[in-house]
């Protein structure tokens, strides 16, 4: 089942979207918003599935689904927490800042809490007031949970995953060092986050969803050119069950919480940090990684961070080449 939010109030109006992303049916007669559905998932999920089945068979009125019209599936969420499932990414970015990676990072995930009051749709522009801030995309996977009890173990935590989607966790790289030097964390360096047009239930992913990991290529394009083609199921140090359990160690998690994987990242088969797509490699899911590899190779980075007019596209396709979540595609604009 695929769900999206279209315009209609600050939290949007819930629609069910066909598997091919071509059609939608309004779900307002069942439940008005996605958050309301998540609040009482056991009651609403069967009715939404029945609506999705009717939509697939053309048995109910339907309208064309346009990804550009979609809001973030949860325009406002009770929580947005981003983890560090791909430790290779953390290691490269820390090297770029001149920091060593503690051994604990391989068995104790990092996580930060971002702003969840203004979550952006897939086609919303990436607003950037000052190019000197070092704007970067970070292509990720996310899950949305139901209510999760405190102290849950990682295996049981996966039973509380309701939906899966994609994220562009925009980062302002040149503001990060100053914030982290204060010893508290990200605030100004993490502006509004962008989400895929639809979120899907885990069963929609078939065998690609195993053990809290999603095994498909995450495609990242910059200005129409391939920038990243990382395989999301590989080198995923922490599955989503582990990330959820980490967040729930000392408190409950409320329904509608979004948890991100962190930037999807692969090494080269020989163990090196990786090669750009233009050199036959899998590329990168953020610019910071490519800049780090350039620094290792030549002593200095050569790829600039995002500038006004740049366009970032993030998408994942299934084994048949069909888009699963729709595409996040945003132009960087002054703002």
C-alpha positions as CSV (number, residue, x, y, z in Angstrom):
1,X,0.0,0.0,0.0
2,X,1.2,3.5,-0.9
3,X,0.1,6.6,0.9
4,X,0.5,10.3,0.2
5,X,-0.7,13.7,1.4
6,X,-2.1,16.3,-0.9
7,X,-3.0,19.9,-0.1
8,X,-5.8,20.4,2.4
9,X,-5.0,21.9,5.8
10,X,-1.6,22.1,7.5
11,X,-1.4,18.3,7.8
12,X,-2.6,17.6,4.3
13,X,-5.3,15.2,3.3
14,X,-4.6,11.5,3.1
15,X,-4.8,9.7,-0.3
16,X,-4.1,6.1,-1.3
17,X,-1.8,5.9,-4.4
18,X,-1.7,3.1,-7.0
19,X,1.3,0.8,-7.2
20,X,2.4,2.5,-10.4
21,X,2.1,6.0,-8.9
22,X,-0.4,6.9,-11.7
23,X,-3.6,7.2,-9.7
24,X,-5.0,8.2,-6.3
25,X,-8.2,7.8,-4.4
26,X,-9.1,10.2,-1.6
27,X,-9.2,8.5,1.8
28,X,-10.9,11.3,3.7
29,X,-14.1,9.3,4.3
30,X,-12.0,6.8,6.2
31,X,-9.4,9.0,8.0
32,X,-8.5,12.6,7.2
33,X,-4.7,12.6,7.6
34,X,-1.8,10.2,7.7
35,X,-1.1,11.1,11.3
36,X,-4.6,10.2,12.3
37,X,-4.2,6.9,10.5
38,X,-1.0,6.2,12.4
39,X,-2.6,7.1,15.7
40,X,-5.0,4.2,15.3
41,X,-3.3,2.0,12.8
42,X,-4.9,-1.3,13.7
43,X,-8.3,0.1,13.0
44,X,-7.6,2.2,9.9
45,X,-5.0,0.0,8.1
46,X,-7.5,-2.7,7.0
47,X,-9.9,-0.1,5.5
48,X,-7.1,1.7,3.8
49,X,-5.9,-1.6,2.3
50,X,-9.3,-2.3,1.0
51,X,-9.4,1.1,-0.6
52,X,-6.0,0.5,-2.2
53,X,-7.3,-2.8,-3.6
54,X,-10.3,-1.1,-5.1
55,X,-8.1,1.5,-6.6
56,X,-5.9,-1.1,-8.3
57,X,-8.9,-2.7,-9.8
58,X,-10.4,0.5,-11.0
59,X,-13.5,-0.1,-8.9
60,X,-13.8,3.3,-7.4
61,X,-13.4,6.9,-8.7
62,X,-9.8,7.9,-9.1
63,X,-7.8,10.8,-10.2
64,X,-4.3,11.2,-11.7
65,X,-1.5,11.3,-9.1
66,X,1.1,14.0,-9.8
67,X,4.2,13.8,-7.7
68,X,4.7,17.5,-7.9
69,X,1.4,18.1,-6.1
70,X,2.4,15.9,-3.1
71,X,3.3,17.4,0.2
72,X,5.6,15.5,2.6
73,X,3.5,12.4,3.6
74,X,3.7,13.8,7.1
75,X,3.9,17.6,6.7
76,X,4.3,17.9,10.4
77,X,5.6,14.9,12.5
78,X,5.8,14.4,16.2
79,X,9.4,13.4,15.8
80,X,12.2,13.3,13.2
81,X,15.3,11.5,14.4
82,X,18.2,10.7,12.0
83,X,20.5,7.8,12.7
84,X,23.9,6.5,11.4
85,X,23.2,3.2,9.8
86,X,26.1,3.6,7.3
87,X,29.2,4.0,9.4
88,X,31.3,4.4,6.2
89,X,29.6,7.7,5.6
90,X,30.3,8.9,9.2
91,X,33.9,7.9,8.9
92,X,34.5,9.8,5.7
93,X,32.7,13.0,6.9
94,X,34.6,13.0,10.2
95,X,37.8,12.6,8.3
96,X,36.8,15.7,6.3
97,X,36.5,17.6,9.6
98,X,39.8,16.2,10.8
99,X,38.2,14.0,13.4
100,X,38.9,10.3,14.1
101,X,36.1,7.8,14.3
102,X,35.8,6.2,17.7
103,X,35.5,2.4,17.7
104,X,32.2,2.7,19.6
105,X,30.6,4.1,16.5
106,X,30.6,0.6,15.0
107,X,28.3,-0.8,17.7
108,X,26.6,2.2,19.2
109,X,24.7,4.3,16.5
110,X,24.8,8.1,16.3
111,X,21.4,9.8,16.2
112,X,20.2,13.4,16.3
113,X,16.8,15.0,16.5
114,X,15.9,17.3,13.7
115,X,13.1,19.8,13.2
116,X,9.8,18.1,12.4
117,X,7.5,21.1,12.3
118,X,8.2,22.0,8.7
119,X,8.8,18.9,6.6
120,X,9.0,19.6,2.8
121,X,7.4,17.8,-0.1
122,X,9.4,16.1,-2.9
123,X,9.2,18.9,-5.4
124,X,9.6,21.8,-2.9
125,X,12.7,23.9,-3.6
126,X,15.7,23.7,-1.4
127,X,15.9,27.2,0.1
128,X,19.4,28.5,0.7
129,X,20.0,32.0,2.0
130,X,23.8,31.9,1.6
131,X,25.9,29.7,-0.7
132,X,28.8,30.1,1.7
133,X,27.0,27.8,4.2
134,X,28.0,24.8,2.2
135,X,24.7,23.2,1.2
136,X,24.7,19.5,0.7
137,X,22.1,16.8,-0.1
138,X,22.0,13.6,1.9
139,X,20.0,10.8,0.3
140,X,18.6,8.4,2.9
141,X,15.9,5.8,3.7
142,X,13.4,6.4,6.5
143,X,10.8,4.5,8.4
144,X,7.6,5.8,10.2
145,X,6.7,4.0,13.4
146,X,3.6,3.3,15.4
147,X,3.7,3.6,19.1
148,X,6.8,2.0,20.5
149,X,7.3,1.0,24.1
150,X,10.4,2.0,26.0
151,X,13.2,-0.5,26.2
152,X,12.1,-2.6,23.2
153,X,14.7,-4.9,21.6
154,X,15.8,-4.5,18.0
155,X,13.9,-7.5,16.6
156,X,10.6,-6.6,18.2
157,X,11.1,-3.0,17.2
158,X,10.6,-3.9,13.5
159,X,7.0,-4.9,14.2
160,X,6.4,-1.3,14.9
161,X,7.5,-0.1,11.4
162,X,4.4,1.1,9.6
163,X,5.8,2.9,6.5
164,X,9.1,3.3,4.6
165,X,10.2,6.2,2.4
166,X,13.1,8.3,1.1
167,X,14.7,11.5,2.5
168,X,16.9,14.3,1.4
169,X,18.3,15.4,4.8
170,X,19.7,18.7,3.6
171,X,22.9,19.8,5.5
172,X,24.8,23.0,5.7
173,X,28.3,21.6,6.0
174,X,30.2,24.8,6.7
175,X,28.0,25.5,9.8
176,X,28.4,22.1,11.3
177,X,31.9,22.4,12.8
178,X,31.0,25.5,14.8
179,X,27.8,24.0,16.1
180,X,29.4,20.7,17.1
181,X,32.3,22.6,18.8
182,X,29.7,23.9,21.3
183,X,29.2,20.3,22.4
184,X,25.5,20.2,21.9
185,X,24.5,19.3,18.3
186,X,22.9,20.3,15.1
187,X,20.4,23.1,14.9
188,X,21.1,25.8,12.3
189,X,23.2,23.4,10.2
190,X,20.1,21.2,9.6
191,X,17.4,23.1,7.6
192,X,14.1,21.7,6.4
193,X,14.1,18.1,5.3
194,X,12.5,16.8,2.1
195,X,10.6,13.5,1.7
196,X,9.5,11.2,-1.1
197,X,6.0,11.8,-2.6
198,X,4.7,8.5,-1.1
199,X,5.5,6.3,1.9
200,X,4.8,2.6,1.5
201,X,4.0,-0.3,3.8
202,X,6.9,-2.8,4.2
203,X,5.0,-5.6,2.4
204,X,5.0,-3.4,-0.7
205,X,8.8,-3.9,-0.8
206,X,8.7,-7.7,-1.0
207,X,11.9,-9.6,-0.5
208,X,13.9,-6.3,-0.8
209,X,12.9,-5.6,2.8
210,X,14.7,-8.0,5.1
211,X,15.7,-7.7,8.7
212,X,15.1,-4.0,8.7
213,X,17.2,-3.3,5.7
214,X,16.1,-2.2,2.2
215,X,18.1,-3.7,-0.7
216,X,17.8,-1.6,-3.8
217,X,20.0,1.0,-5.5
218,X,19.4,4.6,-4.3
219,X,19.9,6.8,-7.3
220,X,21.1,10.4,-6.8
221,X,21.4,12.7,-9.7
222,X,22.9,16.2,-9.7
223,X,21.9,18.5,-12.6
224,X,20.9,15.5,-14.6
225,X,24.1,13.6,-14.2
226,X,24.5,10.4,-12.1
227,X,26.1,11.3,-8.8
228,X,25.3,8.3,-6.6
229,X,24.2,4.7,-7.2
230,X,24.8,3.1,-3.7
231,X,23.2,-0.2,-2.9
232,X,21.2,0.5,0.3
233,X,21.3,-3.1,1.6
234,X,25.1,-3.3,1.6
235,X,27.3,-2.0,4.4
236,X,24.2,-1.0,6.4
237,X,25.8,-1.4,9.8
238,X,22.7,-0.8,11.8
239,X,19.2,-2.0,10.7
240,X,16.1,0.0,11.5
241,X,15.2,-2.2,14.4
242,X,18.5,-1.3,16.0
243,X,17.9,2.4,15.4
244,X,14.4,2.3,16.8
245,X,15.6,0.4,19.9
246,X,18.4,3.0,20.3
247,X,15.9,5.8,20.4
248,X,13.5,3.9,22.7
249,X,16.1,3.0,25.3
250,X,14.9,5.6,27.8
251,X,11.5,6.7,26.5
252,X,8.5,5.7,24.5
253,X,8.2,6.6,20.8
254,X,5.0,8.1,19.6
255,X,3.1,7.0,16.5
256,X,4.1,9.1,13.5
257,X,7.8,9.3,14.5
258,X,10.1,9.3,11.5
259,X,13.6,7.7,11.8
260,X,16.2,8.1,9.1
261,X,19.0,5.8,8.1
262,X,21.7,8.5,7.7
263,X,23.3,8.9,4.3
264,X,23.5,5.7,2.3
265,X,27.1,4.9,1.6
266,X,29.2,2.1,0.0
267,X,32.9,1.5,-0.2
268,X,34.5,0.2,-3.4
269,X,34.9,-3.6,-3.7
270,X,38.6,-3.2,-2.9
271,X,37.8,-1.5,0.4
272,X,38.7,2.0,-0.8
273,X,36.3,4.9,0.0
274,X,34.7,4.6,-3.5
275,X,34.8,6.2,-6.9
276,X,32.5,8.7,-8.6
277,X,29.9,7.4,-11.0
278,X,31.8,9.1,-13.8
279,X,34.8,6.8,-13.0
280,X,32.8,3.6,-13.0
281,X,32.1,3.6,-9.3
282,X,28.9,3.7,-7.3
283,X,29.4,7.3,-6.5
284,X,28.1,9.0,-3.4
285,X,24.8,10.0,-1.7
286,X,26.2,13.4,-0.6
287,X,28.8,15.8,-1.8
288,X,30.8,15.7,1.4
289,X,31.9,12.1,0.7
290,X,33.1,13.0,-2.8
291,X,35.0,16.0,-1.5
292,X,36.7,13.7,1.1
293,X,37.8,11.2,-1.5
294,X,39.1,14.1,-3.6
295,X,41.1,15.3,-0.6
296,X,42.6,11.9,-0.1
297,X,43.6,11.6,-3.7
298,X,44.8,15.2,-4.4
299,X,45.1,17.0,-1.1
300,X,42.1,19.2,-1.7
301,X,38.4,18.9,-2.6
302,X,37.3,20.1,-6.1
303,X,33.6,19.4,-6.1
304,X,31.6,22.5,-4.9
305,X,28.7,22.3,-2.5
306,X,25.3,23.0,-3.9
307,X,24.7,26.4,-5.5
308,X,21.6,28.3,-6.6
309,X,20.1,26.7,-9.7
310,X,21.4,23.2,-8.9
311,X,18.8,20.4,-9.1
312,X,19.0,17.3,-6.9
313,X,17.0,14.1,-7.7
314,X,16.7,11.1,-5.4
315,X,14.8,8.0,-6.4
316,X,14.7,4.2,-5.8
317,X,13.5,1.7,-8.4
318,X,12.5,-1.9,-7.9
319,X,13.8,-5.0,-9.8
320,X,11.5,-4.2,-12.7
321,X,12.7,-0.6,-13.0
322,X,9.5,0.9,-11.5
323,X,9.8,3.9,-9.1
324,X,8.9,2.7,-5.6
325,X,8.4,6.0,-3.7
326,X,8.4,8.5,-6.5
327,X,11.3,11.0,-6.8
328,X,12.5,13.8,-4.6
329,X,13.6,16.5,-7.0
330,X,14.4,20.0,-5.8
331,X,16.1,23.0,-7.1
332,X,18.3,25.1,-4.9
333,X,16.9,28.6,-4.7
334,X,17.7,31.8,-2.7
335,X,15.6,31.9,0.4
